């Protein structure tokens, strides 16, 4: 399917690896020029060069911490006007309710709620002024069904979801859509970190922890960054203009709910 976005310009956050890289790859395959962001310069440039060579699109990599004001300023200044925004940031560490204090919550909110909001605040005026734009926020399945040990993520990402619910309806008449993608477990470094914690706690191997978690998913496997990216690219396409303010699960059926 031709997504109709060849020649558009996208900013994809946390895109040197994992789900962000999957989104960047799918957009590049659709002919979108990219501004990539991550904290690690080496991996970021390697990803940028691979996408240039594979898809023949223009790719700019900006190594900066997008969760800080200085980092966002650097990225936004380099990006300029963009048609597509994909927000993404690693989730806070797991733990118990008794482990977290105010500063832990502030860091989670900064990374997983306030940073996406700041990016939208900066870029939505240009999109609405041009009469077209797409925003996709990578959140988590935990906003649909909270995960006990991920209380920091549950709180911050649910706050972002509430913000998007209202804002998406305000900008939709101006040709801009905002939607959220809710990943379940995918084969990324984040999954390895979570499985590693389980393995250590239970005294089992990482492979055993992975197999045990996969067995709880109806699809009986982890998702891939590539299939996640394909859904992101569709939401950024010309065909998705009637999808507004939605929270789309990609979890292999892990959340057992009718709605």
C-alpha positions in Angstrom: 0.0 0.0 0.0 1.2 3.5 -0.9 0.9 5.4 2.3 0.9 8.7 0.5 3.5 10.4 2.7 6.6 10.3 0.4 8.5 13.6 0.9 7.0 14.3 4.3 9.4 15.1 7.2 9.2 13.2 10.5 10.8 13.6 14.0 11.1 10.2 15.7 12.3 10.2 19.3 14.3 7.4 20.9 14.8 6.0 17.4 18.3 4.5 17.4 17.0 1.1 18.4 13.9 -0.8 19.6 10.4 0.4 18.8 11.5 3.8 17.8 13.8 2.4 15.3 11.0 0.2 14.0 8.9 3.3 13.4 11.7 5.1 11.8 12.4 2.2 9.4 8.8 1.9 8.3 8.5 5.7 7.7 11.7 5.7 5.7 10.4 2.8 3.6 7.4 5.0 2.9 9.7 7.7 1.6 9.6 10.0 4.6 12.7 12.1 5.4 13.7 11.7 9.1 15.1 13.5 12.0 16.1 10.9 14.5 16.9 11.4 18.2 18.6 9.4 20.9 21.1 9.9 23.6 23.9 7.7 22.2 25.6 9.2 19.2 27.3 6.1 17.9 24.2 3.9 17.7 22.1 6.8 16.4 24.5 7.5 13.5 24.7 3.9 12.6 20.9 3.7 12.4 20.7 6.9 10.4 23.3 5.7 7.9 21.5 2.4 7.5 18.2 4.1 6.7 19.9 6.5 4.2 21.5 3.6 2.3 18.5 1.3 2.4 15.7 3.8 1.6 17.4 6.7 -0.1 15.8 9.3 2.2 17.4 12.2 4.0 18.1 11.4 7.7 19.5 13.7 10.3 20.6 12.3 13.7 20.5 14.6 16.8 22.1 13.1 19.9 20.5 14.7 22.9 18.4 13.9 25.9 14.9 14.7 24.7 13.5 14.6 28.3 15.4 17.8 29.2 14.5 21.3 28.1 18.0 21.8 26.6 17.8 18.5 24.7 14.4 19.3 23.3 15.5 22.8 22.2 18.5 21.3 20.4 16.3 18.7 18.6 13.5 21.1 17.7 16.0 23.7 16.4 17.6 21.1 14.2 14.3 19.5 13.1 12.6 22.7 11.9 9.0 22.2 10.5 7.9 18.6 10.6 4.8 16.9 9.3 5.0 13.8 11.6 5.9 13.5 15.2 6.5 10.1 16.9 7.2 10.5 20.6 8.9 7.8 22.6 11.0 7.5 25.7 12.2 4.6 27.8 10.0 3.7 30.7 10.9 4.2 34.4 12.3 1.2 36.4 9.9 -1.3 38.0 9.4 -1.6 41.7 7.0 -1.4 44.6 4.8 1.5 45.7 6.9 1.8 48.8 10.1 2.3 46.7 9.1 5.6 45.1 9.2 9.1 46.4 8.3 12.5 44.8 11.4 12.8 42.7 10.9 9.4 41.2 7.4 10.5 40.1 8.7 13.8 38.8 11.3 12.0 36.6 8.7 9.6 35.3 6.3 12.5 34.5 9.1 14.5 32.8 10.1 11.5 30.5 6.7 9.9 29.8 4.2 12.7 30.0 5.6 16.2 30.0 8.2 15.6 27.2 5.6 14.4 24.7 3.3 17.3 25.7 6.1 19.8 25.2 6.9 18.4 21.8 3.3 18.5 20.7 3.0 22.1 22.0 6.0 23.1 19.9 5.1 21.3 16.7 1.2 21.3 16.5 1.0 25.0 15.6 3.0 24.4 12.4 1.0 21.3 11.5 -2.4 23.0 12.0 -1.2 26.0 10.1 -0.3 23.8 7.1 -3.5 21.9 7.4 -1.9 18.4 7.8 0.0 16.6 10.5 0.3 13.3 12.3 1.3 12.6 15.9 1.8 9.1 17.3 2.8 8.6 20.9 4.3 5.4 22.0 2.8 4.7 25.4 2.2 1.2 26.9 -0.4 -1.5 27.4 -0.3 -0.4 31.1 -2.6 2.5 30.4 -5.3 -0.1 29.4 -4.5 -2.6 32.1 -2.0 -1.4 34.8 1.0 -3.5 35.6 1.6 -3.6 39.4 5.4 -3.3 39.4 5.3 -0.4 36.8 3.4 2.1 38.9 5.6 5.0 37.7 4.9 4.2 34.1 1.2 3.5 34.8 0.8 7.0 36.3 2.8 9.0 33.8 1.6 7.4 30.6 -2.1 7.5 31.7 -1.7 11.2 32.3 -0.4 11.6 28.7 -3.4 9.5 27.5 -5.8 11.9 29.2 -4.1 14.9 27.6 -4.2 13.4 24.1 -7.9 12.5 24.5 -8.9 16.2 24.6 -6.2 17.7 22.4 -6.8 15.2 19.6 -10.4 16.4 19.3 -9.2 20.1 19.2 -6.8 19.7 16.3 -8.7 17.2 14.2 -10.8 19.9 12.4 -7.4 21.4 11.3 -6.2 18.3 9.5 -4.0 16.9 12.3 -4.5 13.5 14.0 -3.0 12.4 17.3 -3.1 8.7 18.4 -1.4 6.5 20.8 0.2 3.1 20.3 0.2 0.8 23.3 2.9 -1.9 23.0 2.8 -5.1 25.0 6.0 -7.1 25.2 8.2 -6.7 22.2 11.7 -8.1 21.5 13.6 -5.1 22.6 16.2 -4.1 25.3 13.3 -3.1 27.5 11.9 -6.6 27.5 15.4 -8.0 28.2 15.7 -5.7 31.2 12.3 -6.7 32.6 12.9 -10.4 31.9 16.3 -10.0 33.5 14.7 -8.7 36.7 12.4 -11.7 36.8 15.2 -14.1 36.1 17.3 -12.7 39.0 14.4 -12.7 41.4 13.4 -16.3 40.6 16.9 -17.7 40.1 16.2 -18.8 36.5 17.9 -18.0 33.2 16.9 -15.1 31.0 15.7 -17.6 28.3 13.5 -19.3 30.9 12.0 -16.0 32.0 11.4 -15.0 28.3 9.7 -18.4 27.6 7.5 -18.1 30.7 6.3 -14.6 29.7 5.7 -15.6 26.0 3.5 -18.4 27.2 1.1 -15.9 28.8 0.6 -14.2 25.4 -2.1 -15.7 23.2 0.2 -15.1 20.2 2.8 -17.2 22.1 5.6 -14.8 21.2 6.9 -11.3 21.6 6.1 -8.7 19.1 8.7 -7.3 16.7 9.9 -3.8 16.2 9.1 -4.1 12.5 5.4 -5.0 12.9 5.1 -2.2 15.5 6.7 0.2 13.0 4.3 -0.8 10.3 1.3 0.2 12.4 2.9 3.5 13.3 3.5 4.3 9.7 -0.1 3.5 8.8 -1.3 5.9 11.5 1.0 8.5 10.0 -0.3 7.9 6.5 -2.9 9.7 4.3 -5.3 6.8 5.0 -5.6 7.5 8.7 -7.3 10.8 8.8 -10.5 9.5 10.4 -8.6 7.8 13.3 -8.6 10.4 16.1 -7.6 10.1 19.7 -7.4 6.3 19.7 -5.3 4.0 21.9 -4.3 1.0 19.8 -3.0 -2.1 21.5 -0.2 -4.2 20.0 0.1 -6.9 22.6 -0.5 -10.2 20.9 -3.8 -10.5 22.7 -2.2 -10.3 26.2 -4.9 -8.0 27.6 -8.1 -10.0 27.9 -10.8 -7.4 27.4 -13.8 -7.0 25.1 -13.3 -3.2 24.7 
